[in-house]
Amino acid sequence: MPADQPNHAADDRLGALVADLVDCARNLPNVDAAAKLRVLVARVALAAKEGADLTRAATELDEASRAALEDDPWVMLQRAAAELKSAIVPRKAEARAVEGVS
């Protein structure tokens, strides 16, 4: 396909991704981080609607959403659980190895 012709399949996929972002933003809790993320999602949606370059808006959204995850209590709980599991599992394997040798 020539570069000057629109790629409708890519446009459809991009539209679906932007729609998913808008839905996700609606489900965010009402806190300061969510308000900032909603503004950034709106920028992405507007840029997509206008056919503008999404690079800056998508990058800002990615960075802000990653920062929000750092403070998310669910993510922090999952990290703590994973850390606990990784501390326990190797010890059990070591204990089995010692028992098998004796």
N, C-alpha and C positions, 0 to 999 in steps of 0.2 A: 504494500500500500504506500503510495507517495506520501511524503512528509506533510504536504499541504492539505491532505484530505483528513477529515476527522476519523478517529478510531472509535466507532460507536460501542463496540464491545468493552473497550477500556473505559469509556465514559459511563456505561451502564454499571460496571463494577465499581468505579469511583463513586457514583451516585449511591449505590447500595452501602458502601463503606461510610459515607457521610451520614446517611440515614441511620446506620447503626450507632455512629457517634452521638447523634442527636438523641436517640433513644437512651443510650447510656447516661448522657448528661441529665436527662429528665429524672433518672433513678438515683442520682447522687443525693446524699443528705444535705440539708440546708446549713452549711457551715461556710466559713470564708474561703476555704480551698475549693469547695464546690462552685461557689460563685465565680471564682477566677476561671475554673475549668469550663464552666458554661459559656463565659465570654469568649474563651479561646475556641470552643466548639462552634460558636456562632460565627467567628471569623473564618474558620475552615469552611463552614457551610456557605457563607457569603462568597468567598473566593471561588468555591466550586460552582456556585450558581452563576457567577459572572464570568466563568472561564478563565480566571486569573491563575497565576502561579501559586500553588499551594505550599511550596517548600517552606517558607518562613512560618506561616501559620501552623503547619503540621509539626514543624520542629519545636515551636514554642509550646504547642499542646503536648507533645511527647515529653518535653523536659518538665513541664508543670505537673503532668500526671505521674511521672516518676517521683518527683519531689513529694507529691501528696501520698504516694504509697509508702514512703519512708516513715510517715507518722501514722499510718493506718493501723488501728488496733488489731484487725484481723490478720494483716500481713505480719505484724510484730508477733502475734500469737503463733502463726504458722512457722515463722523463723525460729522461735524459741522451741517449738515442738520438734522441728527438724534437727536443731542443735542437740536436744536431749536424745533423740533417737540415734544420731551419729555418735554420741558419746557412749551409749549403751550397747549398741550392736557390736562394735569392735571388741568390747570387754567380754561379751558373751562368747564370741568366736575364740578369743584368747583363752577363756576358761575351759572351753571344750577341748581345745588343743592340748592344754596342760593335763586335763583329765585323761585324754586318750594316750598320752605319753607315759603316764605313771602306771 
